Amino acid sequence: MAKKKDKGNNQNSGKNSIRTPIVCVLGHVDHGKTSLLDKIRGSSVVNAEEGAITQHIGATIVPLEAIEEMSGTKGKMNFDVPGLLFIDTPGHHAFTTLRSRGGALADMAILVVDINEGFQPQTIEALHILRNFKTPFVVAATKIDRIHGWRKTPNAPFMTCYNAQNERVQTILETKTYELVGKLSEEGFNCERYDRIKDFQKNIAIVPISGITGEGLPDLLMIMVGLAQRYMTDNLKLTVEGPGVGTVLEVKEERGLGTTLDVILFDGTLNVGDEIIVGGNEGVITTKVRSLLKPRPMQEILTEERFDRVKSISAASGIKVAAPGLDGVVAGSPIMVVKGNREELEERIRHEMQDIAVKLSEEGIFIKADTIGALEALSKELEQHNIPIMRAEVGPVSRHDIVEIATVKNPLMSVLLAFNTTKLPDANEMLMSDQMENVMIFESGVIYHLIDDYLEWEEKTRRQIEKQSFEKLVMPAKISILPDCVFRQSNPAVVGVRVLSGKLQAGVNLIHLDGRKVGKMKQIKKGQDNIQEANEGEEVAISIEGPTVGRQINVGDSFYVDIPEHHVKVLETEMFSHLNDSMKNVLDEFTHMKRKEQPFWGK
Ligand SMILES: Nc1nc2c(ncn2[C@@H]2O[C@H](COP(=O)(O)OP(=O)(O)OP(=O)(O)O)[C@@H](O)[C@H]2O)c(=O)[nH]1
């Protein structure tokens, strides 16, 4: 395939051109995502031929020639990939919002990790998101210039920088890199420093870089292009002549233009006057492109018009679309040019908007998030923790949500996880009311924290509930009447007994070992004191309503506590692990006796 240069809008021509791969940058707060993107933008401007850089909305295209210039590989490599398109908004929020065909819009990602701080909660979260979306990625280990004693070689390839360091600094870098390798391996990824990798399909590359000095940046960009070239070219084929297909990055009010859409166009061509179709809050919106706008170059930003108008734009590009009737468009929605296939496209958009890949269960928790992508990311994490979801919605937490949750019977499920979204004031008011006491709301901008908080609460609540229900159950016990301890014959009979096994509680019914009824045991006394329970081996006095000693019962007789059938069910299933051996033994004897005549008793 002929080598092509990225010349801005129409960089891809021909039927099966390869489009520019779309790249997102993810990572923990302050680890250097923005600095890296700024550096990439700055370096590509410096290194590209005049005219090669075009301004994009919401994205930066780094042409192949700029990457080759930086890495000193100009004319040495034979790449078809025309460059890389970086989404300007970093972070997993943008990543998950930008969807295409139910997956991530980004073809690849850079996971930024501050080499000095290592893995942090959002690093892990980003990693899980990349795994869920099956997005190929490279790890940029940033801030190498902060390693104590680092000698800077601005904008140089990594190996040049590495060789300029003394042994101590090199050792620190090695150690820190291996800490990352270890962490990634804990998460199930095989990683290595990029220069030691033989098979890039099996190993994920770690590239040490600095977003401030630009050290290692040429290698990072080169690896990204190489990966796209070798493993993704099939996914990157596009037909420029075809109708435009893109994703809405942002919905913005612009002075003089009304509501506009910042769009990443990833396939085909979009023209002024084209009929377009896009997803809105209240269904599918169809309208006509009034203008297509690109930002003006930096030096002209002070002129009256902030945008340049173009008649037509081809993928992959970032472009602002002005058109009537765009209120209510949802960020992350697909946008497509209609070419006589309106119904089919309407159906596709409807499907994409509704087909949030959230598995719903009959019983489960509620989740809310600010965008479809965020909701999906949260649901996938919950799925991995086996936490069922009953309802998943985009938007802020409302009064209505609280009322709905309050009707959930299972106390462990009357819960809402709010990811990156707010509570409306009337929802807060509602939560204050007594009837809403059982409703639990967890809020966070980090999925990881939400799930941890929920699991911690769930465990605590589960234990409390178990404790309460355990206390209400009749426990198994076997007792026997001691000789010389008949204190009263009847009404009630008062006798001394020994607890042979299990736990004897006050208020239970007693039966003979063959199942015949004895009577209700009222009190347990130890010395002069009334007690509520006695354990194996203890000798106590009990009062029994009903039998007379010497008639229905005699010295030396043994009895079981008569456990109601539904208590047996709970004891044998949920509570079995809470019973001690003595209780388990007597429960076994007791059910054996009961099941002689009714094999399924208590099952
Ligand atoms: N020395 C050095 N400082 C860096 C590097 N990368 C980022 N920084 C500094 O680290 C701080 C945070 O960097 P940002 O680029 O804003 O980090 P971010 O990940 O975009 O942060 P958020 O947008 O808040 O998530 C800033 O003070 C940067 O100047 C680097 O490679 N070397």
The ligand as a Tripos MOL2 file, in Angstrom:
@<TRIPOS>MOLECULE
LIG
   32    34     1     0     0
SMALL
NO_CHARGES

@<TRIPOS>ATOM
      1 N1          8.7090   16.9750   36.2740 N.pl3     1 LIG1
      2 C1          7.6060   16.5530   35.6800 C.ar      1 LIG1
      3 N2          6.4280   17.0550   36.0440 N.ar      1 LIG1
      4 C2          5.3120   16.6110   35.4150 C.ar      1 LIG1
      5 C3          5.3720   15.6390   34.3890 C.ar      1 LIG1
      6 N3          4.1200   15.4060   33.9520 N.ar      1 LIG1
      7 C4          3.3210   16.2100   34.6790 C.ar      1 LIG1
      8 N4          4.0190   16.9230   35.5540 N.ar      1 LIG1
      9 C5          3.5050   17.8720   36.5460 C.3       1 LIG1
     10 O1          2.5580   17.1660   37.3430 O.3       1 LIG1
     11 C6          1.4250   17.9730   37.6230 C.3       1 LIG1
     12 C7          0.1600   17.3150   37.1070 C.3       1 LIG1
     13 O2          0.2620   17.1540   35.7210 O.3       1 LIG1
     14 P1         -1.0120   17.1670   34.7480 P.3       1 LIG1
     15 O3         -0.5010   16.9770   33.3860 O.co2     1 LIG1
     16 O4         -1.8850   18.3140   35.0390 O.co2     1 LIG1
     17 O5         -1.7010   15.8460   35.2600 O.3       1 LIG1
     18 P2         -3.1280   15.2430   34.8290 P.3       1 LIG1
     19 O6         -2.9700   13.7830   34.9090 O.co2     1 LIG1
     20 O7         -3.5430   15.8280   33.5320 O.co2     1 LIG1
     21 O8         -3.9960   15.7710   35.9840 O.3       1 LIG1
     22 P3         -5.6220   15.8150   36.0590 P.3       1 LIG1
     23 O9         -6.0930   16.4610   34.7910 O.co2     1 LIG1
     24 O10        -5.8720   16.6330   37.2840 O.co2     1 LIG1
     25 O11        -6.0720   14.3950   36.2210 O.co2     1 LIG1
     26 C8          1.7130   19.3210   36.9660 C.3       1 LIG1
     27 O12         2.2660   20.1760   37.9260 O.3       1 LIG1
     28 C9          2.7270   18.9920   35.8970 C.3       1 LIG1
     29 O13         3.5770   20.0780   35.6170 O.3       1 LIG1
     30 C10         6.6610   15.1090   34.0340 C.ar      1 LIG1
     31 O14         6.8120   14.2400   33.1790 O.2       1 LIG1
     32 N5          7.7270   15.6130   34.7110 N.ar      1 LIG1
@<TRIPOS>BOND
     1     1     2 1
     2     2     3 ar
     3     2    32 ar
     4     3     4 ar
     5     4     5 ar
     6     4     8 ar
     7     5     6 ar
     8     5    30 ar
     9     6     7 ar
    10     7     8 ar
    11     8     9 1
    12     9    10 1
    13     9    28 1
    14    10    11 1
    15    11    12 1
    16    11    26 1
    17    12    13 1
    18    13    14 1
    19    14    15 2
    20    14    16 1
    21    14    17 1
    22    17    18 1
    23    18    19 2
    24    18    20 1
    25    18    21 1
    26    21    22 1
    27    22    23 2
    28    22    24 1
    29    22    25 1
    30    26    27 1
    31    26    28 1
    32    28    29 1
    33    30    31 2
    34    30    32 ar
@<TRIPOS>SUBSTRUCTURE
     1 LIG1         1 GROUP 0 **** ****
